Amino acid sequence: MSGSSSIRKTLNNASGSVSGHRDQNAYPPSYTSFTQQQQLFAQLKATHPHELQPTSHQQSSNGQSRTKFSLGDFTICRTLGTGSFGRVHLVQSKRNTKYYAMKVLKKTEVVRLKQVEHTNNEKHILEQVNHPFLVNLWGTFQDTANLYMVMDYVAGGELFSVLRKSQRFPDYVAKFYAAEVLLAFEYLHSKDIIYRDLKPENLLLDRDGHIKITDFGFAKYVPDITWTLCGTPDYLAPEIIQSKGYGKAVDWYSLGVLIFEMLAGYPPFYDEDHMRLYEKILAGRIKYPSSFESNAKDLLKRLLTADLSKRYGNLKGGSEDIKRHKWFHGTDWDKLLRREGRAPYIPQINGDGDASNFDVYPEEREPYGAPCADPYREKFMSF
């Protein structure tokens, strides 16, 4: 059987979801263990409590209040982004006048596209996590037609937009964002959560220029291994394509893809045809631009390897192997976790509710909340 035929058979037999092609248009040294960083983060949360004061709420597994909202609690301002089965809106709370991002998913489309499990996973996982570099979920609700998720509004826009305008990032800029992603992944993996959808489009920038990872639709609690085929084609690890059982190591592979894309302006593997793209990923032959600094190239070779016995992040030292690599030399991980120090890029934000860092989209023509049949409510009872 040829390589293409083998891949095609594997993909046809797999269950899951792969998104379509994407649009192609300085710290002093310090080191602490992850346990120490968790303690540090606990102190950080105590001094920076969340500001939303709900009138009714339920307690989540991470101790954070989850509000029970209704559509009437918000004024919808504009669309921030669209997807296959819904869109994200900028909304303003009528309770406290603050701005939030509200993800609206059409139940019929979620069911038709077989995304029920992923959608419920997203809610459940966001209820469990609380970290400086992850978007917060404030509450969820549903009506007869839609599911609603109320989250942080992160006004700086997508890292993807900044990268496309810059074409590629200098080494120190890529290092800053990669380090913040690393800390977020380290936290998620400590809870046995795999993210599985890293890409610049899913990294939002807050008003101080720090990242917030968003879109947990492919995230999953995986204490050992899983087989689901899902993610963005450019960022899929070889073991996902081969439909082998895989674990947390796929996130470290995707970190390598992100670092490469930030430094080069394009991912290490690309092809308009998904089958040819997957063949390139499995072949693993990467052409590194001459502009790559030697330490960056060395780290990428250790992240972008198909050999799990050699991939950094998957070895005995875990994420510490990546953090101790020469490319990250000088990074103060504690200071970064506290969000101290100036980010390399500060978004221009003109007051609360400014959405100028997001593209403009046509607005939804049908108003939300209109009564209709609700055959799928039982599939989303936790909302």
C-alpha positions as CSV (number, residue, x, y, z in Angstrom):
1,M,0.0,0.0,0.0
2,S,1.4,3.4,-0.9
3,G,2.0,6.1,1.7
4,S,-0.9,8.2,0.4
5,S,-3.3,5.2,0.5
6,S,-2.2,4.3,4.0
7,I,-2.8,7.8,5.3
8,R,-6.1,8.1,3.5
9,K,-7.3,4.8,5.0
10,T,-6.2,5.9,8.5
11,L,-8.0,9.2,8.2
12,N,-11.2,7.7,6.8
13,N,-11.4,5.3,9.7
14,A,-10.7,8.0,12.3
15,S,-13.3,9.9,14.3
16,G,-12.8,13.5,15.1
17,S,-12.4,16.8,13.5
18,V,-9.7,18.6,11.6
19,S,-10.2,22.2,10.7
20,G,-9.6,23.5,7.2
21,H,-6.7,25.4,5.8
22,R,-5.8,28.6,7.7
23,D,-5.6,32.0,6.1
24,Q,-2.0,32.4,4.8
25,N,-2.6,36.1,3.7
26,A,14.7,40.0,28.4
27,Y,14.5,38.2,31.8
28,P,17.3,37.6,34.4
29,P,18.1,33.9,35.0
30,S,16.0,32.1,37.6
31,Y,14.7,28.6,38.1
32,T,12.0,27.0,40.3
33,S,10.2,23.7,40.2
34,F,6.6,23.4,38.8
35,T,5.4,22.8,42.3
36,Q,6.9,26.1,43.5
37,Q,5.3,27.8,40.5
38,Q,1.9,26.4,41.4
39,Q,2.3,27.9,44.9
40,L,3.4,31.2,43.3
41,F,0.3,31.1,41.1
42,A,-1.9,30.5,44.1
43,Q,-0.5,33.6,45.8
44,L,-1.1,35.5,42.5
45,K,-4.8,34.5,42.4
46,A,-5.2,35.6,46.0
47,T,-4.0,39.1,45.2
48,H,-5.9,39.4,41.9
49,P,-9.5,38.1,42.5
50,H,-11.9,38.1,39.5
51,E,-14.2,41.1,39.4
52,L,-17.5,39.7,38.2
53,Q,-20.1,39.7,40.9
54,P,-22.9,37.5,39.8
55,T,-26.4,37.6,41.3
56,S,-26.7,33.9,41.0
57,H,-24.0,31.3,40.5
58,Q,-22.7,27.8,41.0
59,Q,-19.3,26.6,42.2
60,S,-17.0,25.0,39.7
61,S,-14.4,22.3,40.4
62,N,-11.6,24.9,40.5
63,G,-13.4,27.0,43.2
64,Q,-14.3,29.8,40.8
65,S,-17.9,31.1,40.6
66,R,-19.8,30.2,37.4
67,T,-22.7,32.5,36.7
68,K,-26.0,31.4,35.4
69,F,-26.8,34.0,32.8
70,S,-29.6,34.5,30.3
71,L,-29.6,36.3,26.9
72,G,-31.3,39.3,28.4
73,D,-28.4,39.9,30.7
74,F,-26.3,41.2,27.7
75,T,-26.2,43.8,25.0
76,I,-24.7,42.3,21.8
77,C,-22.2,44.9,20.4
78,R,-20.6,43.2,17.4
79,T,-19.2,40.0,15.9
80,L,-15.5,39.2,16.8
81,G,-15.2,35.9,14.8
82,T,-17.1,33.2,13.0
83,G,-16.8,29.5,12.7
84,S,-18.4,26.4,11.2
85,F,-21.2,26.2,13.7
86,G,-21.3,29.5,15.5
87,R,-19.7,32.9,16.2
88,V,-18.2,34.9,18.9
89,H,-19.7,38.3,19.9
90,L,-18.5,41.2,22.0
91,V,-21.2,41.8,24.6
92,Q,-21.7,44.2,27.4
93,S,-23.2,43.0,30.7
94,K,-26.3,44.8,31.9
95,R,-25.4,43.8,35.4
96,N,-21.9,45.4,35.8
97,T,-21.4,47.2,32.4
98,K,-18.3,45.1,31.7
99,Y,-17.4,43.6,28.3
100,Y,-17.2,39.9,27.6
101,A,-16.8,37.6,24.7
102,M,-19.9,35.4,24.2
103,K,-19.5,32.3,22.1
104,V,-22.8,31.3,20.4
105,L,-23.1,27.8,19.0
106,K,-26.0,26.5,16.9
107,K,-27.2,23.2,18.4
108,T,-28.3,21.9,15.0
109,E,-24.8,22.5,13.5
110,V,-23.0,21.1,16.5
111,V,-24.9,17.9,16.2
112,R,-24.7,17.7,12.4
113,L,-20.9,18.2,12.5
114,K,-20.6,15.6,15.3
115,Q,-19.1,18.1,17.7
116,V,-21.3,17.3,20.8
117,E,-18.5,15.7,22.8
118,H,-16.0,18.4,21.9
119,T,-18.5,21.1,22.9
120,N,-19.3,19.6,26.2
121,N,-15.6,19.0,26.8
122,E,-14.8,22.6,26.2
123,K,-17.3,23.7,28.9
124,H,-16.2,21.1,31.4
125,I,-12.5,21.9,30.9
126,L,-12.9,25.6,31.1
127,E,-14.7,25.1,34.4
128,Q,-11.7,23.3,35.8
129,V,-8.9,25.7,34.8
130,N,-7.7,29.0,36.1
131,H,-4.4,30.4,34.9
132,P,-2.9,33.8,33.8
133,F,-2.5,32.6,30.2
134,L,-5.8,30.9,29.7
135,V,-9.1,32.6,29.0
136,N,-11.7,32.5,31.8
137,L,-15.2,31.1,31.5
138,W,-17.7,33.1,33.5
139,G,-20.9,31.2,32.7
140,T,-23.0,29.3,30.2
141,F,-26.6,28.9,29.3
142,Q,-28.8,27.7,26.4
143,D,-32.1,28.4,24.7
144,T,-34.0,26.3,22.2
145,A,-31.6,27.0,19.3
146,N,-28.2,27.9,20.7
147,L,-25.5,27.3,23.4
148,Y,-23.9,30.3,25.0
149,M,-20.5,30.6,26.7
150,V,-19.5,33.9,28.4
151,M,-15.8,34.4,28.6
152,D,-13.1,37.0,29.0
153,Y,-13.0,39.7,26.4
154,V,-9.4,39.9,25.4
155,A,-9.2,43.2,23.5
156,G,-5.7,42.9,21.9
157,G,-6.8,40.6,19.1
158,E,-5.1,37.5,17.7
159,L,-1.4,36.9,17.7
160,F,-2.0,35.7,14.2
161,S,-2.8,39.2,13.1
162,V,0.3,40.6,14.6
163,L,2.5,37.9,13.1
164,R,1.0,38.5,9.6
165,K,1.7,42.2,9.8
166,S,5.2,41.6,11.0
167,Q,5.7,38.7,8.6
168,R,8.0,37.0,11.2
169,F,9.1,37.7,14.7
170,P,12.6,38.4,16.0
171,D,14.0,35.7,18.2
172,Y,13.3,37.4,21.5
173,V,9.7,38.0,20.6
174,A,9.0,34.4,19.6
175,K,10.7,33.3,22.8
176,F,8.4,35.5,24.9
177,Y,5.2,34.1,23.5
178,A,6.6,30.5,23.4
179,A,7.5,30.8,27.1
180,E,4.0,31.8,28.0
181,V,2.4,29.0,26.0
182,L,4.8,26.6,27.7
183,L,3.7,27.7,31.2
184,A,0.1,27.3,30.1
185,F,0.7,23.8,28.7
186,E,2.6,22.8,31.8
187,Y,-0.4,23.8,33.9
188,L,-2.9,22.0,31.7
189,H,-0.8,18.8,31.6
190,S,-0.6,18.8,35.4
191,K,-4.4,18.4,35.3
192,D,-4.1,15.7,32.5
193,I,-5.6,18.0,29.9
194,I,-4.3,18.0,26.4
195,Y,-5.0,21.2,24.4
196,R,-4.6,19.9,20.8
197,D,-5.3,23.1,18.9
198,L,-2.3,25.4,19.2
199,K,-2.0,28.0,16.5
200,P,-1.5,31.8,16.4
201,E,-5.2,32.3,15.8
202,N,-6.0,30.8,19.2
203,L,-3.6,33.1,21.1
204,L,-5.2,36.4,22.1
205,L,-3.3,39.3,23.5
206,D,-4.5,41.2,26.5
207,R,-4.1,45.0,27.0
208,D,-0.6,44.4,28.5
209,G,0.5,42.2,25.6
210,H,0.4,38.8,27.4
211,I,-1.3,35.8,25.8
212,K,-4.6,34.2,26.6
213,I,-5.1,30.8,25.0
214,T,-8.7,30.5,23.8
215,D,-10.9,27.9,22.0
216,F,-10.8,24.8,24.0
217,G,-13.1,22.9,21.6
218,F,-10.4,20.2,21.0
219,A,-9.1,20.1,24.6
220,K,-9.6,16.8,26.4
221,Y,-9.0,15.2,29.7
222,V,-6.5,12.4,28.9
223,P,-4.8,10.7,31.8
224,D,-3.1,8.2,29.5
225,I,-3.7,8.1,25.7
226,T,-6.4,8.9,23.2
227,W,-6.9,8.2,19.5
228,T,-9.2,11.0,18.2
229,L,-8.1,12.7,15.0
230,C,-8.5,16.5,15.6
231,G,-6.6,19.7,15.3
232,T,-5.4,22.1,12.6
233,P,-3.6,20.2,9.8
234,D,-0.4,22.3,9.8
235,Y,0.0,21.6,13.6
236,L,-0.8,17.8,13.7
237,A,1.8,15.6,15.3
238,P,2.8,12.5,13.3
239,E,1.3,10.1,15.8
240,I,-2.1,11.8,15.4
241,I,-2.0,11.4,11.6
242,Q,-1.0,7.8,12.0
243,S,-4.0,7.3,14.3
244,K,-1.7,5.9,17.0
245,G,-2.6,6.3,20.6
246,Y,-1.2,9.6,21.7
247,G,-0.8,11.7,24.8
248,K,0.5,15.1,26.0
249,A,3.5,14.9,23.7
250,V,1.4,16.2,20.8
251,D,1.1,19.6,22.5
252,W,4.9,19.9,22.7
253,Y,5.2,19.0,19.0
254,S,2.7,21.8,18.3
255,L,4.8,24.2,20.4
256,G,7.6,23.4,18.0
257,V,5.4,24.2,15.0
258,L,4.4,27.5,16.7
259,I,8.0,28.6,17.4
260,F,8.9,27.7,13.8
261,E,6.0,29.7,12.4
262,M,6.7,32.7,14.6
263,L,10.4,32.8,13.5
264,A,9.9,32.0,9.8
265,G,6.4,33.4,9.1
266,Y,5.1,30.1,7.9
267,P,4.8,26.6,9.4
268,P,7.4,23.9,8.8
269,F,5.1,21.9,6.6
270,Y,2.5,23.2,4.3
271,D,0.5,22.1,1.3
272,E,-2.9,23.0,-0.1
273,D,-3.7,19.3,-0.3
274,H,-4.2,17.7,3.1
275,M,-2.8,14.3,2.0
276,R,0.4,15.8,0.7
277,L,0.7,17.9,3.8
278,Y,0.3,14.8,6.0
279,E,2.9,13.0,4.0
280,K,5.4,15.8,4.5
281,I,4.7,15.8,8.3
282,L,5.3,12.0,8.4
283,A,8.5,12.4,6.3
284,G,9.7,15.0,8.8
285,R,12.2,16.7,6.4
286,I,12.3,20.3,7.6
287,K,14.2,23.1,5.8
288,Y,15.3,25.7,8.3
289,P,15.8,29.3,7.2
290,S,19.3,30.6,7.5
291,S,17.9,33.4,9.7
292,F,17.2,30.8,12.5
293,E,19.5,31.2,15.5
294,S,21.4,27.9,16.3
295,N,19.8,27.4,19.7
296,A,16.3,27.8,18.2
297,K,17.1,25.3,15.5
298,D,18.4,22.8,18.1
299,L,15.3,23.1,20.2
300,L,13.0,22.7,17.2
301,K,14.8,19.5,16.2
302,R,14.0,18.2,19.7
303,L,10.4,19.2,19.6
304,L,9.5,18.4,15.9
305,T,10.8,14.8,16.0
306,A,8.4,11.9,15.4
307,D,10.4,9.8,17.8
308,L,8.6,10.1,21.1
309,S,11.6,8.6,22.9
310,K,13.5,11.8,21.9
311,R,10.9,14.5,21.9
312,Y,11.4,17.2,24.5
313,G,8.5,17.5,26.9
314,N,8.0,13.7,26.7
315,L,11.2,12.6,28.4
316,K,11.9,11.9,32.0
317,G,12.5,15.6,32.6
318,G,9.1,16.6,31.2
319,S,8.7,20.3,30.4
320,E,11.8,21.1,32.5
321,D,13.9,19.9,29.6
322,I,12.4,22.5,27.4
323,K,12.7,25.3,30.0
324,R,16.3,24.5,30.6
325,H,17.2,24.5,26.9
326,K,19.7,27.1,25.8
327,W,17.2,28.9,23.7
328,F,15.3,29.9,26.8
329,H,18.4,30.8,28.7
330,G,17.8,33.9,30.8
331,T,14.1,33.5,31.1
332,D,12.7,34.3,34.5
333,W,9.8,31.9,34.7
334,D,8.5,33.2,38.0
335,K,8.5,36.7,36.7
336,L,6.8,35.7,33.6
337,L,4.1,33.8,35.5
338,R,3.4,37.0,37.5
339,R,3.1,38.8,34.2
340,E,5.8,41.2,35.2
341,G,8.0,43.0,32.7
342,R,7.0,44.6,29.5
343,A,5.7,42.4,26.6
344,P,7.4,42.9,23.2
345,Y,4.1,44.2,21.7
346,I,1.5,46.3,23.4
347,P,-1.8,46.4,21.5
348,Q,-3.5,49.7,20.9
349,I,-6.7,49.7,22.8
350,N,-8.9,52.8,22.9
351,G,-11.0,52.2,26.0
352,D,-13.2,49.4,27.3
353,G,-15.2,47.7,24.5
354,D,-12.8,48.7,21.7
355,A,-12.8,45.9,19.1
356,S,-10.6,47.6,16.5
357,N,-8.0,44.8,16.8
358,F,-10.5,42.3,15.4
359,D,-11.6,41.9,11.8
360,V,-15.1,43.1,10.9
361,Y,-17.7,40.4,10.0
362,P,-21.3,40.6,8.8
363,E,-23.6,40.4,11.7
364,E,-26.0,37.5,12.4
365,R,-29.2,38.2,10.5
366,E,-31.5,36.1,12.6
367,P,-31.9,37.4,16.2
368,Y,-31.1,35.1,19.0
369,G,-33.7,33.8,21.5
370,A,-36.6,33.2,19.1
371,P,-38.6,30.1,20.3
372,C,-38.3,27.0,18.2
373,A,-38.2,23.2,18.6
374,D,-35.5,22.0,20.9
375,P,-34.8,18.3,20.1
376,Y,-31.1,18.4,21.3
377,R,-31.5,19.9,24.8
378,E,-30.7,16.6,26.5
379,K,-27.3,16.5,24.7
380,F,-26.2,19.6,26.4
381,M,-27.8,19.3,29.9
382,S,-24.7,20.8,31.6
383,F,-25.3,24.1,29.9
